[in-house]
Amino acid sequence: MHEMSLAMGVLQLVEDAAREQRFERVRTVFLEIGELAAVEPEAMRFCFDAVMSGTLADGAVLKVIEVAGEGLCFNCNQTVRLAARYDPCPACGGYPVQATGGTEMRVKELEVE
């Protein structure tokens, strides 16, 4: 379950931000997860709660913002919605379609005290 190591990375980002911006408590973490990022949102929620326990983000709410997958079809040169990597182009059925969006995972915002 790589979501555990991803949650640990989120904690590191939160702790770094707390040192820089001098806050002591995190209430909410807004996390963007791309549809093509190979991150399972429910597993991430579980791991988030476990990793944040006993830290400045203990009890914080994780709000997941899902980002749609997007790709560029090299066959018809259109930007299309992409549900999974290596799928054919939904517009023309061609290949390859290069993922151009929805592959990321990032902390979008923190609600702090």
N, C-alpha and C positions, 0 to 999 in steps of 0.2 A: 504494500500500500504506500505509494509514493506521496500521497496526500499528507502523511505525517511529516515528511521532510519539508514539504511545501508550507505546512502550517508553522513549522519551526522557522522557516525563512520569513514568514509574515511576522512572527514574534520579534525577530531580529530587527526588521524594518520599524516596527512599532517602538521598540526600545531605543533605537537610534533617533527616531523622531522625538521621543520624549526627552532625551538628553539635549537635542538641539533646540527644541521649542519650550522646554521646561514645563511640561505638564506631568501630572502624577497619576492620572487615571484615564482609562479608555472605556467609553461607554459602548461605542459602536464602531465596527470596522466594515467599510464598504469595499467589497472585493469584486472586481470584474473578472469573470471567467469566460473565455472564448469557447464557443461550441466545439471548436476543433483543437482545443488545448490539451485534450486527454486528461482532464481533471474532472472527477465525479463530484458534483456539488454536495451531495448528501454525505459522502465520505469526508469531504473537506470540512463540513460542519462538525462532524463527530471528532475529527482530529483537532480542529480548532479549539473546541471546548476542552479537550484533554491537555493540549499544549499550553493554553492560556491559564490553566489552573495554577494559582499561587503567584501570578505575575501581576503587573499593573493593568493587565487586560482581563483579569479573572472576572468572570460573569459578563463580559462584553458580549454584545449581540453581533453575530456575523450576518451581514446583509449581502447576499450574492446577487450581482447584476450580470445576467447572462448576455453575452455578446454573440450575435449571429455570425456564422461562418460565411465567408465571402471568397470568391476566387476569380481569376482571370482565365478565360478559355483561350488557349492558343489556336484553336480551330476557327472559331467565329469572332474572336477578339472582343468578347463581351465580358463585363463584370457581372457575375451571377451569384445567387445565394447558393451556398455549398453546405450540405448537411453532414458530409463525412469526407475526409481526405480520400483521394483517389476515386471519387465518384465521377461519372461522366458529367459533361455539361448538361444542365437541365434545359437549356435553350436549343442546342443542336445535337446533343448526344455524343459529342466528340471528346477526344482526349488530346493532350493532357490539360487539366485545369490546375493552375498553380494557386494555392491558398494565399490570399492577400489580407485577410482579416479574420478575426475570431480565433486566432491561434495563441493569444496572449492571456496571461493572468497577472493582474496587478492590483495593488492597494490603491483604490481611487480616492478614498477620503477617510478621515478618522474623526469621530465625535469624542471630544475629550473634556476633562474638567481641570 
